[in-house]
Amino acid sequence: MVDGKKEVVRSQFLFNDLQDIYEYGEVTFGVKAALVFLEDLKIRVKNLETQYLLHPECRHLETKTKIYRNIILGSYLIIYRITSKRIEVLRAFHGSRSPRIIKKVRKVKI
């Protein structure tokens, strides 16, 4: 799928979310588990270069063109937007977050 390869860009919100996820995991599960989880998450985001259509549409951000999708990893949703030239990774939320909060992801600019 070389023809379908797109650049993956990450929002500043995502970096903040990842820091929060790591800190929570470190306190709750320990350093090693937090690092393993964070590494798995980073690999999945990197793989979006070619696998951006693999993941389902985000049910909180439905569109006709299905441009908002999410990676489901454990209890977390990593929400990204597909554009004509790139993949924009917007936020990472715990799945228990309110749909109202998740819908605000549409406004994230990169």
Contacts in CASP RR format, 6 or more apart in sequence:
PFRMAT RR
TARGET T0000
AUTHOR 0000-0000-0000
METHOD contacts of the structure
MODEL  1
MVDGKKEVVRSQFLFNDLQDIYEYGEVTFGVKAALVFLEDLKIRVKNLET
QYLLHPECRHLETKTKIYRNIILGSYLIIYRITSKRIEVLRAFHGSRSPR
IIKKVRKVKI
1 50 0 8 1.000
2 50 0 8 1.000
4 50 0 8 1.000
5 49 0 8 1.000
5 50 0 8 1.000
6 48 0 8 1.000
6 49 0 8 1.000
6 52 0 8 1.000
6 82 0 8 1.000
6 85 0 8 1.000
6 86 0 8 1.000
6 87 0 8 1.000
7 49 0 8 1.000
7 85 0 8 1.000
7 86 0 8 1.000
7 87 0 8 1.000
8 45 0 8 1.000
8 46 0 8 1.000
8 48 0 8 1.000
8 49 0 8 1.000
8 86 0 8 1.000
8 87 0 8 1.000
8 89 0 8 1.000
9 86 0 8 1.000
9 87 0 8 1.000
9 88 0 8 1.000
9 89 0 8 1.000
9 110 0 8 1.000
10 45 0 8 1.000
10 88 0 8 1.000
10 89 0 8 1.000
10 110 0 8 1.000
11 88 0 8 1.000
11 89 0 8 1.000
11 90 0 8 1.000
11 91 0 8 1.000
11 108 0 8 1.000
11 109 0 8 1.000
11 110 0 8 1.000
13 90 0 8 1.000
13 91 0 8 1.000
13 108 0 8 1.000
14 78 0 8 1.000
14 89 0 8 1.000
14 90 0 8 1.000
14 91 0 8 1.000
14 92 0 8 1.000
17 91 0 8 1.000
17 92 0 8 1.000
17 93 0 8 1.000
18 38 0 8 1.000
18 41 0 8 1.000
18 42 0 8 1.000
18 92 0 8 1.000
21 37 0 8 1.000
21 38 0 8 1.000
21 41 0 8 1.000
21 76 0 8 1.000
21 92 0 8 1.000
22 34 0 8 1.000
22 35 0 8 1.000
22 37 0 8 1.000
22 38 0 8 1.000
23 34 0 8 1.000
24 34 0 8 1.000
25 33 0 8 1.000
25 34 0 8 1.000
25 37 0 8 1.000
26 34 0 8 1.000
29 37 0 8 1.000
37 73 0 8 1.000
40 73 0 8 1.000
41 73 0 8 1.000
41 76 0 8 1.000
41 78 0 8 1.000
41 92 0 8 1.000
44 71 0 8 1.000
44 73 0 8 1.000
44 78 0 8 1.000
45 71 0 8 1.000
45 78 0 8 1.000
45 80 0 8 1.000
45 89 0 8 1.000
48 71 0 8 1.000
48 80 0 8 1.000
48 87 0 8 1.000
48 89 0 8 1.000
49 87 0 8 1.000
52 69 0 8 1.000
52 80 0 8 1.000
52 82 0 8 1.000
52 87 0 8 1.000
53 69 0 8 1.000
53 82 0 8 1.000
55 69 0 8 1.000
55 70 0 8 1.000
55 71 0 8 1.000
55 72 0 8 1.000
56 69 0 8 1.000
56 70 0 8 1.000
56 72 0 8 1.000
57 63 0 8 1.000
57 66 0 8 1.000
57 68 0 8 1.000
57 69 0 8 1.000
57 70 0 8 1.000
58 68 0 8 1.000
58 69 0 8 1.000
58 70 0 8 1.000
58 77 0 8 1.000
58 79 0 8 1.000
58 102 0 8 1.000
60 99 0 8 1.000
60 102 0 8 1.000
60 103 0 8 1.000
61 68 0 8 1.000
61 79 0 8 1.000
61 102 0 8 1.000
61 103 0 8 1.000
61 105 0 8 1.000
61 106 0 8 1.000
62 68 0 8 1.000
66 82 0 8 1.000
67 81 0 8 1.000
67 82 0 8 1.000
67 83 0 8 1.000
68 79 0 8 1.000
68 80 0 8 1.000
68 81 0 8 1.000
68 105 0 8 1.000
68 106 0 8 1.000
69 79 0 8 1.000
69 80 0 8 1.000
69 81 0 8 1.000
69 82 0 8 1.000
70 77 0 8 1.000
70 78 0 8 1.000
70 79 0 8 1.000
70 80 0 8 1.000
71 77 0 8 1.000
71 78 0 8 1.000
71 80 0 8 1.000
75 94 0 8 1.000
75 95 0 8 1.000
75 96 0 8 1.000
76 92 0 8 1.000
76 93 0 8 1.000
76 94 0 8 1.000
76 95 0 8 1.000
77 92 0 8 1.000
77 93 0 8 1.000
77 94 0 8 1.000
77 95 0 8 1.000
77 97 0 8 1.000
77 102 0 8 1.000
78 89 0 8 1.000
78 91 0 8 1.000
78 92 0 8 1.000
79 89 0 8 1.000
79 90 0 8 1.000
79 91 0 8 1.000
79 92 0 8 1.000
79 93 0 8 1.000
79 102 0 8 1.000
79 105 0 8 1.000
80 87 0 8 1.000
80 88 0 8 1.000
80 89 0 8 1.000
80 90 0 8 1.000
81 87 0 8 1.000
81 88 0 8 1.000
81 90 0 8 1.000
88 108 0 8 1.000
88 110 0 8 1.000
90 105 0 8 1.000
90 108 0 8 1.000
90 110 0 8 1.000
91 105 0 8 1.000
91 108 0 8 1.000
93 101 0 8 1.000
93 102 0 8 1.000
END
